Each structure stands twice: as structure tokens, then as C-alpha cells.
Amino acid sequence: MSTLPYYQTPGSPEQMPGVPHQVQMAVAGPASQQRVTVFFRWFMAIPHFFVLYFLGIAAGVVAFLGWWGALFTGQLPEFAATYLTGYVRWTTRVHAYLMLLTDVYPPFMFDDDPAYPVHVEVGPRQRLNRVAVFFRYFLAIPAGVLATLVLFGAGTIFALVAWLIALFSGRLSASLHLAFTAVLRYATRFNCYFYLLTGDYPGGLFGDGPAVPVAALAAPPADPAAAGYADPAGYGTPGGYGTPPGYGTPPGYGTPPGDGTPAGYGTPGGYATPGGYATPGGYSDQGGYAAAPGYATPYAAAAQPSWPASWRLLLTSGAKQLVGWFIGIGVLFYALWVVLFVALVATGTQAVSSAVAVVRVQSAADTLNTNLLSWENATQACNHKLTCVTPLDAKAAGYFSDFAGTLQGISFPGTASAAAAKLITDSTKAAADLNLLSQTTSAAQYDSTYTSSGLQATLIAFDTDHQALLNVLNTTP
């Protein structure tokens, strides 16, 4: 692992006018992709999933330690900034690969890879507001919800559509490429904010400017002067970013000893005219990172030491509409997921409730059966003496009342409520009938009350309804 921080921008965003956000991301424009790698894209990313799983566990520990450091010092410790920035870079490259933004396999590294077509720049450590640090997890909730929804939308129907387009055409459409880039950049900014790598709240989901006309995609200006980037007020000598004091030869990006033709970011092998962020082959006037105010021929992150305004991501109206659709579909799918989750929880709760109810009903029934057996034995021992039988009937009435009270205290699932109510009614009626018998004063009155009350039918109904309740509870899913 490198001993240098993984953020490479030498200046702070506060010193760079026009920089809209401290965390920047750039992705090369749509390029041809091998259909075989598109087809097996998720399988090919499995090694990264395996490594990032463990790196993510470590990132959680580092983020926790970094939170304490930022809370007491007002700045994320350098070890935390170094590790977390590298982790975010790595995950961003993998997600860009999964989202078909590039066909180049991601490197297994924390450092920025100048040869890889996805770049993430995180500015140097900032002074952080300690109050915002303390409440960071709460402050991040709105942005986290939005990131979840847009990723949900982009990762469902549109992910399948994008996969089919890339599979059959060999490349991702420009609008989808821009929309996915905007989503990934927002998710990256959220991760950086969550990890305290920046104090800037995530933004730029719909790009960094007004929609670029789609008509511009058909005929990008071939002449740099026509695009407004020639000498006058552009990147030429007078008034722009010319030799003094901008990005000219001195002090460091000319041929010797900077990033010129040999080993640098010149025409061959770098992020120059073909495939990069220049006018032809990259994101030019149709949106992206080029013309306004733009990645000129050299790739800005490599050729310029500061954060130029060319990090701005310009979306076409079609790409912005796609991002809006991502959010809408994300809301729909997330709502469906919540409904499904609630239904599963309710089903699980109902199953648990049924199991608990079965145990409690059976326990109460066992107690009742034991008491009734004692009642029957004691009644037979009375040898038909009314003064002995009626007090025992009063006790039996209390046994059924206690059983009915126990059932009323049990939480039954909806499917068993009716059966439980019937058993409670049977128990209450049996208790009332036995109470009437306990109040008789003669054998003739006892026999008459027993016949008129229908106690025998009530006890038969009790046994039937008790078994029916157990059947319902045992069959409740």
C-alpha cells in the first residue's frame, strides 16, 4: 500500500474558484465493449466482491475511529482519509464496471490508476464542523434515501435494458451512459460525505448545468475555435488559461519535464483526442466532461494540478429524464419492497403468534382437564349427597371461568379469532350452568336444572371447539 494519501489534488477547493464540489468523478465516454464480458459482467466482478467485502468491514472500523478523531480534532485523521479514499475509489471503479460504463476490468488497488477510464478525485482533508460530524449519520439520511432510491431505480429495469443494449449493440447508449455516470457520481459523493472525507453535502445528481441539446451530438465542432476554446477568452494565450498564468508550457506541463508526449498524457496511450474527454470520441457538446468549459485535449486530472471547472458533468435532456425515471422507478420498487417486507414480517409474526397461542391454549386445557378429573372423582365419592355435590359444582364453574379468562388473555392470529371466541363462549356457558346447579336445594331441582341448562351439550361443544381451535392454530402459516 502506498504511503502517500490517495487524494492527489494539491490545492484545496476553497482556493479554486468555480469548483462546485470537493469530490469529483470523471468517466470516459461510451466505447465499444466485448459482448462476452458484458454477458458475464457480474460473474467477472466476483473476485472484487470478495475482496471488497473484507475491505468494507475494515472501512467500517476505520470510519468509526475516524469519526472520533474528527469529533475531537475537527479533521479526519490522515490514516482514515487515506484508507477511506482508496476504498471509495476502488468501489467506484467496480460499480462503474458493473454499470457498463467501461469494459476495462477494474484494477485491484486503492491508488488512482491514470490508465483506467474512471477517476475519482477527493480533495485534501478539510476542517470539519464538529457539530456536523457528531450528527453526520443523521444528516446523511436524506441523501442516503435519495441515493438508495436512484440506485434502486437504475439497478432494476434500466439495468436490464442497459445490459441488453450493450449485449446486442456492443456499447451503452450515450443517454444511459451519462445517466448512470450521474448516479454513480452522486453515490460516490454520498459515500465520501458519510465517511467524513468531505464536508460538502452530496449534490449534482442531475448534472452541473442546464441540459445540453441533443442536436449537438450529431455534429460536434471539429475546429476548437468554433467551440469557443481557441485563443480568445479560451485556453489560448490572451485572457484565458494561456501561458501566463494558466496551463501553458511553464511551469510544468509542457514537453520537458512534464506530461508531454513521452510517458505522459499526450496523443498516444493517454486521455488525449481519441477516447478521452476531447471533442471527438469523448463527451463533447452532447454532455459529459468536454467542451464546456472542458476537458481539452489532455485529461484534466493528469495534465492540470488543480481542480478545473472541466470536472463539471453536463447531461443531455434525455439523460436528465432518465435520472428522473430512476428516482420514480426506485420509489415504486422500494414501496413494493416495503409492502413485501411488511407482509413477510406479518406472516412471520402470525406464525410466531400461532405457535405461542397453541402452547398457551394447550397448557390451559391441561390444567382444566386435571381439575375436572379431580371434580369427577370427588363427585362420585359424594355418593349422590346433594350437600356434597353442589359445592364441587361451584368449584368446577370456577375452573371453566379461569379457562375462559386465560383464553381472553391470549393474542390469537386473525384466522383463529373466531374459533377462540367460540371456545370462550362454551367455557363461559359451562361455568354458568355449573353455577346454577350449585345453587339447587333438592335432588328434583338439580335434575331439572341439569336438563334445562343443556350442560351435557355444552361440554360436548366445548370439546369440539377446543379441537377446532388447535387445528386452526396448527395450520396457520
C-alpha positions as CSV (number, residue, x, y, z in Angstrom):
1,M,0.0,0.0,0.0
2,S,1.3,3.4,-0.9
3,T,2.4,5.7,2.0
4,L,1.0,8.7,0.1
5,P,-2.6,9.9,0.6
6,Y,-4.9,8.7,-2.1
7,Y,-6.2,12.1,-2.8
8,Q,-3.9,13.8,-5.3
9,T,-5.2,17.3,-5.8
10,P,-2.6,19.7,-4.4
11,G,-4.9,22.6,-3.6
12,S,-8.0,23.0,-1.5
13,P,-11.4,23.6,-3.1
14,E,-11.8,26.9,-1.3
15,Q,-8.8,28.2,-3.2
16,M,-10.2,27.1,-6.6
17,P,-13.0,29.3,-7.9
18,G,-15.6,27.5,-9.9
19,V,-15.2,24.1,-8.3
20,P,-18.8,23.0,-7.5
21,H,-17.9,20.1,-5.2
22,Q,-14.9,18.8,-3.4
23,V,-15.5,15.2,-4.6
24,Q,-15.2,14.8,-8.4
25,M,-15.6,11.9,-10.7
26,A,-14.9,11.5,-14.4
27,V,-15.8,8.6,-16.7
28,A,-14.6,8.2,-20.3
29,G,-17.3,8.3,-22.9
30,P,-19.2,5.3,-24.3
31,A,-16.8,2.9,-26.1
32,S,-17.2,-0.5,-27.7
33,Q,-17.5,-3.4,-25.3
34,Q,-16.9,-7.1,-25.8
35,R,-20.3,-8.9,-25.7
36,V,-18.8,-11.9,-23.9
37,T,-17.6,-9.7,-21.0
38,V,-21.0,-7.9,-21.0
39,F,-22.8,-11.2,-20.7
40,F,-20.6,-12.4,-17.8
41,R,-20.1,-9.0,-16.2
42,W,-21.4,-9.9,-12.7
43,F,-19.6,-13.1,-12.6
44,M,-16.3,-11.4,-13.6
45,A,-16.7,-9.0,-10.7
46,I,-17.0,-11.7,-8.1
47,P,-13.3,-11.5,-7.1
48,H,-13.8,-7.8,-6.4
49,F,-16.9,-8.6,-4.4
50,F,-14.9,-11.0,-2.3
51,V,-12.1,-8.5,-1.6
52,L,-14.4,-5.5,-1.1
53,Y,-16.4,-7.5,1.5
54,F,-13.4,-7.6,3.8
55,L,-12.2,-4.2,2.9
56,G,-15.7,-2.8,3.7
57,I,-15.5,-4.4,7.2
58,A,-12.2,-2.6,7.7
59,A,-13.7,0.6,6.3
60,G,-16.4,0.5,8.9
61,V,-13.8,0.2,11.7
62,V,-11.6,3.0,10.2
63,A,-14.7,5.2,9.7
64,F,-15.6,4.7,13.4
65,L,-12.1,5.6,14.5
66,G,-12.0,8.5,12.1
67,W,-15.3,9.8,13.4
68,W,-13.9,10.1,16.9
69,G,-10.8,11.7,15.5
70,A,-12.8,14.3,13.5
71,L,-15.0,14.9,16.5
72,F,-12.2,15.9,18.8
73,T,-9.8,17.5,16.3
74,G,-12.2,18.9,13.7
75,Q,-10.4,17.0,10.9
76,L,-10.4,13.4,9.7
77,P,-7.2,11.7,10.6
78,E,-4.8,11.2,7.7
79,F,-4.8,7.4,8.1
80,A,-8.6,7.3,7.8
81,A,-8.7,9.7,4.9
82,T,-6.0,7.7,3.1
83,Y,-7.8,4.3,3.6
84,L,-11.3,5.5,3.0
85,T,-10.5,7.5,-0.1
86,G,-8.8,4.4,-1.6
87,Y,-11.7,2.3,-0.6
88,V,-14.2,4.7,-2.3
89,R,-12.1,4.8,-5.4
90,W,-12.0,1.0,-5.6
91,T,-15.7,0.6,-5.1
92,T,-16.5,3.3,-7.6
93,R,-14.4,1.6,-10.3
94,V,-16.1,-1.7,-9.6
95,H,-19.6,-0.2,-9.7
96,A,-18.7,1.7,-13.0
97,Y,-17.7,-1.7,-14.4
98,L,-20.9,-3.3,-13.3
99,M,-23.0,-0.4,-14.7
100,L,-21.3,-1.0,-18.1
101,L,-19.7,2.5,-18.1
102,T,-16.5,0.8,-19.1
103,D,-15.3,-2.6,-20.4
104,V,-11.9,-2.3,-18.8
105,Y,-11.5,-4.6,-15.8
106,P,-11.0,-2.7,-12.6
107,P,-7.6,-2.9,-11.0
108,F,-7.1,-4.3,-7.5
109,M,-5.7,-1.2,-6.0
110,F,-6.5,1.8,-3.8
111,D,-4.5,4.3,-5.8
112,D,-5.8,6.2,-8.7
113,D,-4.9,4.5,-12.0
114,P,-4.3,7.1,-14.7
115,A,-4.8,4.4,-17.4
116,Y,-8.3,3.5,-16.1
117,P,-11.2,5.4,-17.7
118,V,-12.9,6.1,-14.3
119,H,-11.3,8.7,-12.0
120,V,-12.3,9.9,-8.6
121,E,-10.7,12.9,-7.0
122,V,-11.2,13.7,-3.3
123,G,-9.7,17.0,-2.2
124,P,-7.3,17.3,0.7
125,R,-8.5,16.9,4.3
126,Q,-10.9,19.7,5.3
127,R,-11.6,21.4,8.6
128,L,-14.9,19.9,9.6
129,N,-17.7,21.3,11.7
130,R,-17.7,19.2,14.9
131,V,-21.5,19.6,15.3
132,A,-22.0,18.3,11.8
133,V,-19.5,15.5,12.5
134,F,-21.4,14.5,15.6
135,F,-24.7,14.3,13.7
136,R,-23.3,13.1,10.5
137,Y,-25.2,9.9,10.3
138,F,-28.5,11.7,10.8
139,L,-27.6,14.5,8.4
140,A,-26.7,11.8,5.8
141,I,-30.2,10.2,5.9
142,P,-31.9,12.4,3.3
143,A,-29.0,12.0,0.8
144,G,-28.9,8.3,1.7
145,V,-32.6,7.9,0.9
146,L,-32.2,9.6,-2.4
147,A,-29.1,7.6,-3.3
148,T,-30.9,4.4,-2.4
149,L,-34.0,5.3,-4.5
150,V,-32.0,6.3,-7.6
151,L,-29.7,3.2,-7.3
152,F,-32.8,1.1,-6.8
153,G,-34.3,2.5,-10.0
154,A,-31.1,2.4,-12.0
155,G,-30.3,-1.1,-10.8
156,T,-33.7,-2.8,-11.7
157,I,-35.5,-2.4,-15.0
158,F,-33.0,0.1,-16.5
159,A,-30.0,-2.1,-15.6
160,L,-31.6,-4.9,-17.6
161,V,-32.3,-2.6,-20.5
162,A,-28.8,-1.3,-20.4
163,W,-27.4,-4.8,-20.3
164,L,-29.5,-5.9,-23.3
165,I,-28.4,-2.8,-25.3
166,A,-24.7,-3.3,-24.6
167,L,-25.1,-7.1,-25.3
168,F,-26.6,-6.6,-28.7
169,S,-25.1,-3.3,-29.8
170,G,-21.7,-3.7,-28.2
171,R,-21.8,-0.4,-26.4
172,L,-24.0,1.6,-24.0
173,S,-26.2,4.4,-25.4
174,A,-24.9,7.9,-24.7
175,S,-28.0,8.9,-22.7
176,L,-27.8,5.8,-20.4
177,H,-24.1,6.3,-20.1
178,L,-24.5,9.9,-18.9
179,A,-27.4,9.0,-16.6
180,F,-25.5,6.1,-15.0
181,T,-22.5,8.3,-14.6
182,A,-24.5,11.0,-12.8
183,V,-26.0,8.3,-10.5
184,L,-22.6,6.8,-9.7
185,R,-21.1,10.2,-9.0
186,Y,-23.9,11.0,-6.6
187,A,-23.4,7.7,-4.8
188,T,-19.7,8.3,-4.6
189,R,-20.2,11.8,-3.2
190,F,-22.6,10.4,-0.6
191,N,-20.1,7.7,0.4
192,C,-17.4,10.4,0.8
193,Y,-19.8,12.6,2.9
194,F,-20.8,9.7,5.0
195,Y,-17.1,8.7,5.6
196,L,-16.3,12.4,6.5
197,L,-13.9,12.7,3.6
198,T,-15.7,16.0,2.7
199,G,-18.0,18.5,4.4
200,D,-19.8,19.1,1.1
201,Y,-23.3,17.7,1.1
202,P,-23.9,15.4,-1.9
203,G,-25.3,17.1,-4.9
204,G,-25.2,17.2,-8.7
205,L,-27.5,14.2,-9.4
206,F,-28.9,16.0,-12.4
207,G,-25.5,17.2,-13.6
208,D,-23.8,20.6,-13.1
209,G,-25.6,22.8,-15.6
210,P,-28.6,23.1,-17.9
211,A,-29.4,20.3,-20.3
212,V,-27.2,20.1,-23.3
213,P,-29.3,20.0,-26.6
214,V,-29.3,16.5,-28.1
215,A,-28.8,18.0,-31.5
216,A,-25.3,18.9,-30.6
217,L,-24.5,15.2,-30.5
218,A,-24.9,14.9,-34.3
219,A,-22.3,17.4,-35.3
220,P,-19.7,18.3,-32.7
221,P,-17.5,21.2,-33.9
222,A,-14.3,19.9,-35.5
223,D,-12.5,23.2,-35.1
224,P,-11.6,24.1,-31.5
225,A,-12.1,27.7,-32.4
226,A,-15.7,27.1,-33.3
227,A,-16.4,25.6,-29.9
228,G,-15.1,28.7,-28.1
229,Y,-11.8,27.2,-26.9
230,A,-9.4,28.9,-29.2
231,D,-7.2,31.8,-28.3
232,P,-9.8,34.5,-27.5
233,A,-11.2,34.1,-23.9
234,G,-10.5,30.4,-24.0
235,Y,-7.4,28.3,-23.3
236,G,-5.2,30.3,-25.6
237,T,-2.6,33.0,-24.6
238,P,-4.6,36.2,-24.0
239,G,-7.4,36.3,-21.4
240,G,-7.8,32.6,-20.8
241,Y,-5.7,29.8,-19.5
242,G,-2.7,30.5,-21.7
243,T,0.9,30.6,-21.0
244,P,0.9,33.0,-18.1
245,P,-0.6,32.1,-15.6
246,G,-2.5,29.1,-16.7
247,Y,-1.8,25.7,-18.1
248,G,0.9,26.6,-20.7
249,T,4.4,25.2,-21.0
250,P,5.9,26.7,-17.9
251,P,6.0,25.7,-15.1
252,G,5.3,22.1,-15.7
253,Y,3.1,20.6,-18.3
254,G,5.0,21.1,-21.5
255,T,7.1,18.6,-23.2
256,P,10.1,18.6,-20.9
257,P,9.9,17.7,-18.0
258,G,6.1,17.4,-17.6
259,D,3.4,15.3,-19.0
260,G,4.2,15.9,-22.6
261,T,4.5,13.4,-25.5
262,P,6.7,10.8,-23.9
263,A,5.3,8.8,-21.0
264,G,2.7,11.4,-20.3
265,Y,-0.8,12.1,-21.4
266,G,-0.1,13.1,-24.9
267,T,-1.8,11.8,-28.0
268,P,-0.9,8.1,-27.8
269,G,-1.9,6.0,-24.8
270,G,-3.3,8.7,-22.7
271,Y,-6.5,10.6,-22.4
272,A,-5.9,12.7,-25.5
273,T,-8.1,13.1,-28.5
274,P,-9.3,9.6,-29.1
275,G,-11.5,8.0,-26.4
276,G,-10.9,10.7,-23.9
277,Y,-12.6,13.9,-22.9
278,A,-11.8,15.9,-26.0
279,T,-14.2,16.9,-28.7
280,P,-14.0,13.8,-30.9
281,G,-14.7,10.4,-29.4
282,G,-15.5,11.6,-25.9
283,Y,-18.3,13.5,-24.2
284,S,-18.3,16.6,-26.3
285,D,-21.1,19.1,-26.8
286,Q,-23.7,16.4,-26.2
287,G,-22.8,16.4,-22.5
288,G,-20.1,15.0,-20.3
289,Y,-16.8,16.4,-19.5
290,A,-15.6,18.1,-22.6
291,A,-16.4,21.4,-24.3
292,A,-17.9,23.5,-21.7
293,P,-15.7,24.6,-20.1
294,G,-14.0,21.4,-20.6
295,Y,-11.5,18.7,-20.8
296,A,-9.3,20.0,-23.6
297,T,-7.0,17.5,-25.3
298,P,-5.1,16.3,-22.2
299,Y,-7.1,14.6,-19.5
300,A,-7.5,17.3,-16.9
301,A,-6.9,15.3,-13.8
302,A,-3.5,14.3,-15.1
303,A,-2.5,17.4,-17.1
304,Q,-3.6,20.1,-14.6
305,P,-2.6,20.2,-11.0
306,S,-5.7,21.9,-9.7
307,W,-9.4,21.2,-10.0
308,P,-10.6,22.9,-13.2
309,A,-14.2,23.6,-13.9
310,S,-13.9,20.8,-16.5
311,W,-14.9,18.3,-13.8
312,R,-18.4,19.5,-14.4
313,L,-20.8,16.8,-15.7
314,L,-23.2,18.2,-18.4
315,L,-26.2,16.0,-19.0
316,T,-28.5,16.0,-22.1
317,S,-32.2,16.4,-21.5
318,G,-32.6,12.7,-22.3
319,A,-30.1,11.8,-19.6
320,K,-31.8,14.0,-17.1
321,Q,-35.2,12.4,-17.9
322,L,-33.6,9.0,-17.3
323,V,-32.4,10.1,-13.9
324,G,-35.9,11.3,-13.1
325,W,-37.2,7.9,-14.2
326,F,-34.6,6.2,-12.0
327,I,-36.0,8.0,-9.0
328,G,-39.6,7.3,-9.9
329,I,-39.0,3.6,-10.5
330,G,-36.9,3.5,-7.4
331,V,-39.7,4.9,-5.3
332,L,-42.1,2.3,-6.9
333,F,-39.8,-0.7,-6.3
334,Y,-38.9,0.5,-2.9
335,A,-42.5,0.8,-1.9
336,L,-43.2,-2.7,-3.3
337,W,-40.3,-4.0,-1.3
338,V,-41.5,-2.3,1.9
339,V,-45.0,-3.9,1.3
340,L,-43.5,-7.3,0.7
341,F,-41.2,-6.9,3.8
342,V,-44.2,-5.9,6.0
343,A,-46.2,-8.8,4.6
344,L,-43.3,-11.2,5.4
345,V,-42.9,-9.8,8.9
346,A,-46.6,-10.0,9.4
347,T,-46.6,-13.6,8.2
348,G,-43.7,-14.4,10.5
349,T,-45.3,-12.6,13.4
350,Q,-48.5,-14.5,12.8
351,A,-46.7,-17.8,12.7
352,V,-45.0,-17.0,16.0
353,S,-48.3,-15.8,17.5
354,S,-49.9,-19.1,16.4
355,A,-47.1,-21.2,18.0
356,V,-47.3,-19.2,21.2
357,A,-51.1,-19.5,21.2
358,V,-51.0,-23.2,20.7
359,V,-48.7,-23.6,23.7
360,R,-50.8,-21.4,26.0
361,V,-54.2,-22.9,25.0
362,Q,-52.9,-26.5,25.5
363,S,-51.4,-25.5,28.8
364,A,-54.7,-24.0,30.0
365,A,-56.6,-27.1,28.7
366,D,-54.3,-29.4,30.6
367,T,-54.9,-27.5,33.8
368,L,-58.7,-27.6,33.2
369,N,-58.6,-31.3,32.4
370,T,-56.7,-32.1,35.6
371,N,-59.1,-30.0,37.7
372,L,-62.2,-31.6,36.1
373,L,-60.8,-35.1,36.7
374,S,-60.5,-34.3,40.4
375,W,-64.0,-32.8,40.3
376,E,-65.5,-36.0,38.8
377,N,-63.7,-38.2,41.3
378,A,-64.9,-36.1,44.2
379,T,-68.5,-36.0,42.9
380,Q,-68.5,-39.8,42.7
381,A,-67.3,-40.0,46.3
382,C,-70.2,-37.9,47.5
383,N,-72.5,-40.9,46.8
384,H,-75.3,-38.6,45.4
385,K,-75.4,-36.4,48.5
386,L,-76.6,-33.0,47.3
387,T,-74.9,-31.1,50.1
388,C,-71.6,-32.6,48.9
389,V,-72.1,-32.3,45.2
390,T,-73.2,-28.6,44.9
391,P,-70.0,-27.1,46.4
392,L,-68.0,-29.2,44.0
393,D,-70.1,-27.9,41.1
394,A,-69.3,-24.3,42.2
395,K,-65.6,-25.2,42.1
396,A,-66.0,-26.7,38.6
397,A,-67.7,-23.5,37.5
398,G,-64.6,-21.6,38.7
399,Y,-62.4,-24.0,36.6
400,F,-64.2,-23.1,33.4
401,S,-64.2,-19.4,34.3
402,D,-60.4,-19.5,34.8
403,F,-60.0,-21.2,31.4
404,A,-62.2,-18.6,29.6
405,G,-60.1,-15.8,31.3
406,T,-56.9,-17.4,30.1
407,L,-58.1,-17.6,26.5
408,Q,-59.2,-13.9,26.6
409,G,-55.6,-13.0,27.6
410,I,-54.0,-14.9,24.6
411,S,-53.2,-12.9,21.4
412,F,-54.7,-15.1,18.6
413,P,-53.9,-14.5,14.9
414,G,-56.8,-13.3,12.8
415,T,-57.5,-16.7,11.3
416,A,-58.0,-18.2,14.8
417,S,-60.0,-15.4,16.4
418,A,-63.4,-16.9,15.5
419,A,-62.6,-20.3,16.8
420,A,-61.1,-18.9,20.0
421,A,-64.3,-16.8,20.5
422,K,-66.5,-19.9,20.2
423,L,-64.4,-21.8,22.8
424,I,-64.6,-18.8,25.2
425,T,-68.4,-18.8,24.8
426,D,-68.5,-22.5,25.5
427,S,-66.4,-22.1,28.7
428,T,-68.5,-19.2,29.9
429,K,-71.7,-21.1,29.4
430,A,-70.4,-24.2,31.1
431,A,-69.4,-22.1,34.1
432,A,-72.9,-20.5,34.2
433,D,-74.6,-23.9,34.0
434,L,-72.5,-25.3,36.9
435,N,-73.2,-22.2,39.0
436,L,-76.9,-22.9,38.5
437,L,-76.5,-26.5,39.6
438,S,-74.5,-25.4,42.7
439,Q,-77.5,-23.2,43.8
440,T,-80.1,-26.0,43.8
441,T,-81.6,-27.2,47.1
442,S,-83.2,-30.5,46.2
443,A,-82.4,-33.5,44.0
444,A,-85.5,-32.9,41.8
445,Q,-84.4,-29.2,41.3
446,Y,-80.9,-30.4,40.5
447,D,-82.1,-32.9,37.8
448,S,-84.5,-30.3,36.3
449,T,-81.7,-27.6,36.2
450,Y,-79.3,-30.1,34.7
451,T,-81.8,-31.0,31.9
452,S,-82.9,-27.4,31.1
453,S,-79.4,-25.9,31.1
454,G,-78.1,-28.3,28.5
455,L,-74.8,-28.7,30.3
456,Q,-74.1,-32.0,28.6
457,A,-74.4,-30.4,25.1
458,T,-72.3,-27.5,26.2
459,L,-69.5,-29.8,27.4
460,I,-69.6,-31.7,24.0
461,A,-69.5,-28.4,22.1
462,F,-66.5,-27.4,24.3
463,D,-64.5,-30.5,23.4
464,T,-65.3,-30.0,19.6
465,D,-64.5,-26.3,19.6
466,H,-61.3,-26.8,21.6
467,Q,-60.0,-29.3,19.0
468,A,-61.1,-26.9,16.1
469,L,-59.1,-24.1,17.6
470,L,-56.0,-26.2,17.9
471,N,-56.4,-27.3,14.2
472,V,-56.7,-23.7,13.0
473,L,-53.6,-22.7,15.0
474,N,-51.5,-25.6,13.8
475,T,-52.4,-24.9,10.2
476,T,-51.8,-21.1,10.3
477,P,-48.7,-20.4,8.0
